[in-house]
């Protein structure tokens, strides 16, 4: 049934951006009154806050005790670059890419690090490369969840337990919403502003004992920026992984992250976070299943993201038209919902195919997505009437 009139019910929270993502339910600036402001991050209270953030992260994610967790500069991007610049070059590397961010890591390895022994395993938007062709005698760099394509790896079963190389996993839109098998991951990175809805500019890097061994036995051939250095004199700078950050963090952002970690603990921890995101995906999947004009960009239900849900318009009235008109329809949907205060920032990523990208991570309430779907139908029909049928 077409939706030609505006629905009565509105989402309580219209923030469906894929980064920075929605704050946790019940969030308020007053929750941050205990922030360690006006003090050095190296003071006793400052270091205690940073260590608390690390400890709570370990507990919620179930990170093994012998893995190192550090807070690092420049969000997930900084954490991934730190890992690649510090660890790659010791052996050949397989680079997996099926969306914008993975493609960016490939470009950096080829154009900045200029590594020679690189295999690119790539797939288009909506698909995964052949995971069975990955060579685990080599290092492997991959994203767990393709934030700009809505495609995630199905699990960690494809990763060899007896691998010789390291696995470097960009898990920024997966951590806290998907089950990460730590024994399969040697380096894992993410940022606070994704699934936990924290503030930007801070990244997390998690190192297995195998990754630490590589750091302490391998010296890259290229100069290393100070903010990437994790060793001194051939030994790990252990303080980084106890809250002694490389550069000055925002203690207000640290407090905000701790606040959201406490919220996660209060609702039941990781299983509840995963359950919230999966429930959000299920609701959207049910709507897509009974809605003729839209479909997932992802082609395989087993690899469908539960956080960054990417959608495409499949209505023949639109798909029969030139690409610029199809793009205009998608953008019109975004503009209409923004103007109504119903949904903000839900356009497809700039490098992705034209469509919508709706964040469904753990801080999103399923009731808000339920209220959103009739508005999506209304916006589509309104866009078609204006741009196609006129």
Secondary structure, 3 states (H helix, E strand, C coil): CCCCCCCCCCCCCCECCCCCCCCCCCCCHHHHCCCCCCCCCCCHHHHHHHHHHHHHHHHHHCCCCCCEEEEEECHHHHHHHHHHHHHCCCCCEEEEECCHHHHHHHHHHHHHCCCCCEEEEECCCCCCCCHHHCCCCCEEEEECEECCCCEECCCCCCCCCCCCCCEEEECCCCCCCCCCCHHHCCEEEEECCCCCCCCCCEEEEEECHHHHHHHHHCCCCCCCCHHHCCEECCEECHHHHHCCCCCCCCHHHHHHHHHHHHHHHHCCCHHHHHHHHHHHHHHHHHHHHCCCCEEECCCCHHHECCCEEEEEECCHHHHCCCHHHHHHHHHHHHHHHHHCCCCECCECCCCCCCCEEEECCCCCCHHHHHHHHHHHHHHHHHHHHHHCCC
